[in-house]
Amino acid sequence: MVTGYLDNFYARLGLPQSATQDEIRSAYHAAARRFHPDLNSDSRASEIFLQIQEAYETLSNLAKRSAYNKLLPEDISAPGKFLVNTIYSRDALTQLDSPQLLYVLLTIMAPPDLAAAPEKRQPLNLSIVIDTSTSMNGARLNTVKETVTRLLQMLQPDDILSIVTFNDRAEVIIPATRSRKLNLQEARISIISAAGGTEIFKGLQAGYAEVKQHLHPNFSNHLILITDGRTYGDEKLCLDLAREASQEGVTIHSLGIGYEWNDEFLESLSSITGGSLTYAQTPAAIKQFIEEKFGQIQQIYGSNAQMRFRTNEATELRYAFRLFPNTSAIPIEENLLIGDIPLRQSLSVILELMVNKTTGIAGDLVLLDGSLDFAIPSAAIPNINSRITFSRPVHQQPPINPPPKILVDALSRLSLYRLQELAQVDLRTGNLERAAFRLKSLATQLLTSGEKDLAKTVMLELDHIGNSKGMNQDAQKKIKFGTRALVNPELDKELHP
Amino acid sequence: MTIQCPNCSSAEPEGAIFCSDCGANLVSGSGLSTAAIPAPDAQLYPVEPAPPPAEPLQVGSAQINLHIVRTGQIIPLEGRSEFTIGRISEGQSILPDIDLSPYDAYTQGVSRLHATFKINNNEFFIEDLGSSNGTRINNTKIPPLHDQVLHHGDVISLGRFKIQALIRQ
């Protein structure tokens, strides 16, 4: 398949099936302008451009469109296949000519009867890609090997697993297979040893090639990358590969061990596939990561959920954060990759919308309009494509009600992570004073919430940035992942008491 | 229209719920609360009213001891006319003469260089060195960078960290 498996003509234009002819026309013009080969030098642009044209040729013609609609699976908009709950921070917007903020807590879950039923689990198509550079030697690699060996015994007959190692070159230890020659496979894992450098692209490439052999929307397609080092020169190749993987519905989860790895790089690598990055300092944390991720990808109801949307001129999506599962910031792109929908819990995402100008607007303002797409691997017709719209009424003087508690609580836990994130931005842009102020506030907040050790780390870094104008790598990771761990919500309990 | 953060005065757009600069809650108004750390204050030494000095004291005969209220420890100040007090933390270039970091001074709000004790002609003074959380004598805040006289039994608070001055003439 050349294109992503969530593909259909509507999705290519970022539209729901219910779109009007006008909407189709303007979406086509916008997309065509963006991907026209004369205007866009990206090597994939011309291919995308052709796809857009193909979609428009059909959809712009009413007869062809209705013929095409008949070909689409009936339940493409899937009523009853999932529940979406939208909680806004405000009942209404104020008529203003200056910017105002609106928060949205979006939760997506399986319908209760399905979540409760012991349904057919979807088979795994998983590749574990393991760094075997010299620095992995000892406890790190031993823990990975032991944990992965145990996973072998937990696989179901229809699961596909592959194991790849890499240092300066990649080696396929276990090729993608359903066969369980446990003795042989365990022996192959036991002789993995560490030597050499860290070239992540080689590992990713080999691991992805294994996953690709069995790509199918009825599988849970994942790649788990475990590394403790920095890769040099091949970052762009890695990110390109991740983008392709994402298109094909493969999610990459990464684990960084120790402090040597490049946080920004691994974070993008995972997040552009809708996955997340975790860090581990101890063998126990390594084991926990592998087991947790393995458990989690077996309990997925909907995979690779993404929102394709258009905002209007007045609205800007400023920030997106996934609270659960795989707590992590979500990069703001045209296609917002919000991640996997767990079977018995809900996918929860917080969005921050900046509404720029609301004077002259009467009635409802549509803030964001688009489609929510994902795959339900266990369904006969896995692809879901449904419309999602956020809108709020605009009033001159709206009644002021306190925002819903569940939203305030979530934002409250998120605010510490946000402070360090913004402090990082300040540091990158050279605004030391503001960074220091934010870190100081962070330390104070951490102290009040009883996080003494983390507060101390922040205080030490405050001294540090004064001297060196940058943060110490270890501390930066400690603070980032330390505050991220505090976000981990009880949210799900509140939604399903 | 903007909202002003009650904690740090930064301007946030309407609809903001938490301050982007300091993380304070903008809707409940109770974002930053000062948490009280229970400290045993009960063990202050009872101080009898100081007898009026009958005659001029001999130079250098008086002695001051610092009583750490939380732990009951006594630190004598001897052999110098000035002692800086604070807490040692990593990477600090100027170290205080009296280090309170073993007493959990950090969480009690003691600055790295918090104050100076001065001994001059049988009188004892304290000067706050511009500390973040200030210095109090018997719960009265003292201005920074000014000498304040200390009396026997005075309770000095460095941030929340309490020390009692015990002076023997």
HADDOCK unambig.tbl for C-alpha pairs under 7 A between the chains (distance, minus, plus):
assign (segid A and resid 98 and name CA) (segid B and resid 1 and name CA) 6.23 0.50 0.50
assign (segid A and resid 99 and name CA) (segid B and resid 13 and name CA) 6.14 0.50 0.50
assign (segid A and resid 100 and name CA) (segid B and resid 13 and name CA) 5.08 0.50 0.50
assign (segid A and resid 100 and name CA) (segid B and resid 14 and name CA) 4.61 0.50 0.50
assign (segid A and resid 100 and name CA) (segid B and resid 15 and name CA) 5.61 0.50 0.50
assign (segid A and resid 101 and name CA) (segid B and resid 13 and name CA) 6.31 0.50 0.50
assign (segid A and resid 101 and name CA) (segid B and resid 14 and name CA) 6.02 0.50 0.50
assign (segid A and resid 101 and name CA) (segid B and resid 15 and name CA) 4.55 0.50 0.50
assign (segid A and resid 101 and name CA) (segid B and resid 16 and name CA) 5.65 0.50 0.50
assign (segid A and resid 102 and name CA) (segid B and resid 15 and name CA) 5.88 0.50 0.50
assign (segid A and resid 402 and name CA) (segid B and resid 27 and name CA) 7.00 0.50 0.50
assign (segid A and resid 415 and name CA) (segid B and resid 18 and name CA) 6.84 0.50 0.50
assign (segid A and resid 415 and name CA) (segid B and resid 23 and name CA) 5.71 0.50 0.50
assign (segid A and resid 416 and name CA) (segid B and resid 23 and name CA) 6.68 0.50 0.50
assign (segid A and resid 419 and name CA) (segid B and resid 20 and name CA) 6.72 0.50 0.50
assign (segid A and resid 419 and name CA) (segid B and resid 21 and name CA) 6.94 0.50 0.50
assign (segid A and resid 419 and name CA) (segid B and resid 23 and name CA) 6.68 0.50 0.50
assign (segid A and resid 438 and name CA) (segid B and resid 21 and name CA) 5.55 0.50 0.50
assign (segid A and resid 438 and name CA) (segid B and resid 22 and name CA) 5.69 0.50 0.50
assign (segid A and resid 441 and name CA) (segid B and resid 22 and name CA) 4.95 0.50 0.50
assign (segid A and resid 442 and name CA) (segid B and resid 22 and name CA) 6.95 0.50 0.50
assign (segid A and resid 448 and name CA) (segid B and resid 35 and name CA) 6.31 0.50 0.50
